[in-house]
Amino acid sequence: MHIDLDARSRDILHRVVDAYIQTGEPVGSKTIAQKMELSLSPATIRHVMADLVNAGLLYSPHTSAGRLPTEAGLGFFVNTLMEVNSISDNDKWAIESSCQQLSSRVDKDKQLENVTTVLSGLSNCAGLVIAPKIDHSLKYVEFVSIGPGRALVVMVTQDGAVENRVIDVPNGMPLSVLREATNYMNSWIQDRTLEQVKKLIEEDISLHRAQLNSLSEKVVQAGLATWTGLGGALIIRGHANLLKDVTQMSDIERLQELFSILEVRENLADLVDAAIAADDVQIFIGASSKYFQVSGCSLIVAPFMNGCNQIVGALGVVGPSRMNYGKIIPLVDYTAKMVTRLMQQTSSSVIE
């Protein structure tokens, strides 16, 4: 939605959002009049605020004269009016210190937890990392029946890591179908990574060259689909930060909804896909976003890459919609760049 505002309306919206971020309380015309450099009466400001309400950028939470920004208003502020702050030297040092540990030969997920904790502390929100997807060379894949209508896809990498996924299969399907699917997938492995195998098989099937019956082909496609998107885990630190301003049951219910959404792998894949498409920091503000539909909450996320310049995950913060965007956006951007830089300095045997 494109909205044109004159300079006065922009200034008043900017000040309403600034006050909302600082206090979380409705902002009245008298408060804005006291802060404006231009000599505008409260009546004039009320008229402008009424126009902003009609434009869907402000709303009145109750019968008081105060106004709050809508999610559309916050989006307009972030995309058009906001001034991004510079990162302080102390914040840079904290981020760099946490990221530097990624270059050592220690558990990668543990080190990403440390990065997440630091990002949470600096932003005063909950920090999150969607850990890198698996990109090891494969050793073999096997489809195993685990009961009527279900099968287990077992993937073993050359370095001994084992990953399992459950898929749905037709009831009464012969075991020979799973054996055929297993043999077909293993014929493509040859020390290739999962992404390489997926690309080759998808091309083979699309060109109708695959020597598979229809059931085996469906099993193979189901096996590939279950590995689509992220292969790593979601790491969240700083949950307590989200509870600081919770005063009503509706706020608690909203946070419960938030964490339920973040626990769904498909939702995470959508968020990272959006960040990958932009190759930059992405801001999702509540229900106004098709990717992040929790009213009253916002997510700022940025992708990071491995040593092969492949985007393998994302990091960011989640918090109330009145978070300090001007401070947090550059924090997320800088952290993602630092993680990328240090991953690129390590060997693929350490980071992948």
SULHU-V835127 format. One record per pair of residues at least 12 apart in sequence whose ideal C-beta (glycine too) atoms are under 8 Angstrom apart, sorted by the first residue. I is the first residue (numbers start at 1). J is the second residue. D is the distance in whole Angstrom. If there is no record, write none. Layout:
BEGIN
i=(I;I)
j=(J;J)
d=(D;D)
END
This chain:
BEGIN
i=(1;1;3;3;3;5;5;8;8;8;9;9;9;10;10;11;11;12;12;12;12;12;12;13;13;13;13;13;13;13;13;14;14;15;15;15;15;16;16;16;16;16;16;16;16;17;17;17;17;17;19;19;19;20;20;20;21;21;21;21;24;24;24;25;26;26;26;26;26;26;26;26;27;27;27;28;28;28;28;28;29;29;29;29;29;29;30;32;32;33;46;49;52;52;53;56;56;56;57;57;57;57;57;58;58;71;71;71;71;71;71;72;74;74;74;74;75;75;75;77;78;78;78;78;82;82;83;84;84;84;85;85;85;86;87;87;87;91;91;91;92;94;94;94;95;95;95;95;95;95;95;95;96;97;98;98;98;98;98;99;99;99;99;99;99;100;101;102;102;102;102;102;102;103;103;103;103;105;108;108;108;108;109;109;109;109;112;112;112;112;112;113;113;113;115;115;115;115;115;116;116;116;116;116;116;116;117;117;118;119;119;119;119;119;119;120;120;120;120;121;122;123;123;123;123;123;123;123;123;124;124;124;124;125;125;125;125;125;125;125;125;125;126;126;126;126;126;126;126;126;126;127;127;127;127;127;127;128;128;128;128;128;128;128;128;128;128;129;129;129;129;129;130;130;130;130;130;130;130;130;130;130;131;131;131;131;131;131;132;132;132;132;132;132;132;133;133;133;133;133;133;134;134;134;134;134;134;134;134;135;135;135;135;135;135;135;135;136;136;136;136;136;136;136;137;137;137;137;137;138;138;138;138;138;138;138;138;138;138;139;139;139;139;140;140;140;141;141;141;141;141;141;141;141;141;142;142;143;143;143;143;143;143;144;145;145;145;146;148;148;149;149;149;149;150;150;150;150;151;151;151;151;151;152;152;152;152;153;153;153;153;153;153;155;155;158;159;163;165;165;165;166;167;167;167;167;168;169;169;170;170;173;173;177;177;177;177;178;180;180;180;181;181;181;181;181;184;184;184;184;184;184;185;185;185;185;188;188;188;194;194;198;198;201;201;202;205;205;205;228;229;229;229;229;229;229;230;230;230;230;230;232;232;234;234;234;236;236;236;241;242;242;242;242;242;243;245;251;254;254;254;254;255;257;258;258;258;261;261;261;262;267;270;271;271;271;271;271;271;272;272;272;272;272;274;275;275;275;275;275;276;276;279;279;280;280;281;281;281;281;281;281;281;282;282;282;283;283;283;283;283;284;284;284;284;285;285;286;286;296;296;297;297;297;297;298;298;298;298;298;298;299;299;299;300;300;300;300;300;300;300;300;301;301;301;301;302;302;302;302;302;302;302;303;304;304;304;304;304;305;305;305;306;306;306;306;306;307;307;307;307;307;307;307;307;308;309;312;314;315;315;315;315;316;317;317)
j=(56;72;55;57;76;52;55;38;40;48;48;51;52;80;81;36;38;32;36;45;48;49;52;52;57;58;69;73;76;77;81;77;81;27;32;35;36;32;49;52;58;67;68;69;73;69;73;74;77;81;31;32;35;68;69;322;322;323;324;325;245;320;322;66;60;61;62;64;65;66;67;68;66;67;68;42;64;65;66;67;42;43;45;46;49;65;42;45;49;45;65;67;67;73;67;70;72;73;69;70;72;73;76;70;73;285;286;287;288;295;321;288;285;286;298;321;283;285;288;325;283;285;325;329;325;326;326;326;329;330;326;327;330;330;330;331;334;122;331;334;334;118;121;122;115;118;119;122;331;334;335;338;338;118;111;114;115;117;118;115;335;338;339;341;342;342;114;115;339;342;343;346;351;342;345;346;350;350;131;132;350;351;131;232;233;235;129;131;235;315;339;129;235;237;127;129;315;335;339;128;129;235;236;237;238;315;237;238;335;315;316;317;331;332;335;237;238;241;317;238;331;317;319;323;324;327;328;331;332;241;319;323;324;238;241;242;317;318;319;320;323;328;236;237;238;239;241;242;317;318;319;236;237;238;315;316;317;234;235;236;237;262;301;315;316;317;318;234;235;313;314;315;230;232;234;235;268;271;272;313;314;315;230;232;233;234;235;313;231;232;306;312;313;351;352;229;230;231;232;312;313;155;157;161;163;194;231;232;352;193;194;195;231;306;310;312;352;157;158;159;161;193;194;352;157;158;191;192;193;155;156;157;158;189;191;192;193;194;197;156;157;158;189;156;186;189;153;154;155;156;182;185;186;189;223;154;182;178;179;181;182;219;223;178;169;175;178;166;171;172;168;169;170;171;166;167;168;169;166;167;169;178;219;164;165;166;167;165;166;167;223;226;227;194;227;191;349;231;223;226;227;226;219;222;223;226;222;219;222;215;218;215;219;213;215;216;219;219;212;213;216;212;216;219;220;223;201;210;211;212;216;220;197;201;220;223;200;201;204;227;231;224;227;220;224;224;217;220;221;269;265;266;268;269;272;273;265;268;269;272;313;312;313;262;263;268;259;262;318;319;255;258;318;319;320;255;320;296;294;295;296;297;297;294;294;297;318;292;293;294;318;291;291;284;291;292;299;301;314;301;303;311;313;314;291;301;302;303;311;314;303;311;303;311;302;333;300;301;302;329;332;333;336;300;301;302;298;299;300;325;329;298;299;300;301;298;321;298;321;320;321;318;319;320;321;318;319;320;321;323;325;316;317;318;316;317;318;323;325;328;329;332;314;315;316;332;314;315;316;332;333;335;336;336;336;337;339;340;343;340;343;344;343;344;348;351;352;343;344;345;346;347;348;351;352;348;344;352;336;332;335;336;339;332;331;332)
d=(8;7;6;7;6;8;8;8;8;6;6;7;6;8;6;7;8;6;8;6;5;6;7;6;6;7;7;6;7;7;7;7;5;8;5;6;7;7;7;8;6;6;8;6;8;5;7;7;5;8;6;8;8;6;6;5;5;7;6;8;6;8;6;7;7;6;8;6;8;2;6;5;6;6;7;8;8;5;5;8;4;8;4;4;6;7;5;5;8;6;7;5;8;7;7;6;5;7;7;6;6;4;6;7;6;5;4;6;4;7;7;6;5;8;8;6;8;5;6;8;6;7;5;8;6;5;6;5;6;6;5;5;6;7;5;6;5;6;7;8;7;5;8;6;8;6;7;7;7;6;5;6;6;8;8;5;5;8;4;6;7;4;6;8;5;7;6;7;7;5;6;7;8;5;6;5;8;6;8;7;8;7;6;8;7;7;5;6;6;8;8;8;5;7;8;7;7;7;6;6;5;5;7;4;8;7;4;7;8;7;8;6;7;7;5;5;3;6;7;7;6;5;7;7;8;7;5;6;8;6;8;8;8;7;5;7;4;6;3;8;6;7;6;7;4;6;6;5;6;5;6;7;5;5;7;8;5;7;7;5;8;7;8;7;6;7;6;8;5;7;8;4;6;6;6;8;5;8;6;5;5;7;8;3;5;7;6;6;8;5;7;4;4;7;7;8;5;4;5;5;7;8;7;7;6;6;4;7;8;5;7;7;8;7;7;7;5;4;6;6;6;7;8;6;6;4;5;7;6;7;7;6;7;5;7;6;7;6;6;5;6;5;7;6;5;6;7;7;5;8;7;5;6;7;7;5;5;4;8;5;5;6;7;7;8;6;6;7;5;7;6;6;7;5;6;7;6;7;7;5;5;6;7;6;7;6;8;5;8;6;5;6;8;7;7;7;8;7;8;4;7;8;8;4;6;5;7;6;7;7;8;6;8;7;5;5;6;7;7;7;4;8;5;4;5;7;8;7;8;6;7;6;7;7;6;7;5;6;8;6;8;5;7;7;6;7;6;7;7;7;7;7;7;3;7;7;7;6;6;6;7;8;6;6;7;6;8;7;8;7;6;8;8;6;7;7;6;7;6;7;5;7;8;6;5;5;7;8;8;6;7;8;5;7;5;7;7;6;7;8;7;8;7;5;5;5;6;4;8;5;5;5;7;8;7;8;6;7;4;6;6;5;8;7;5;7;7;8;5;7;7;7;4;8;7;5;6;6;6;7;5;6;7;6;6;7;6;7;5;6;8;6;7;5;5;5;8;8;7;6;6;5;5;7;3;7;6;6;6;5;6;8;4;7;5;8;4;4;7;5;7;7;5;7;7;5;6;6;5;8;6;7;5;6;8;7;8;8;8;7;6;6;7;5;8;6)
END
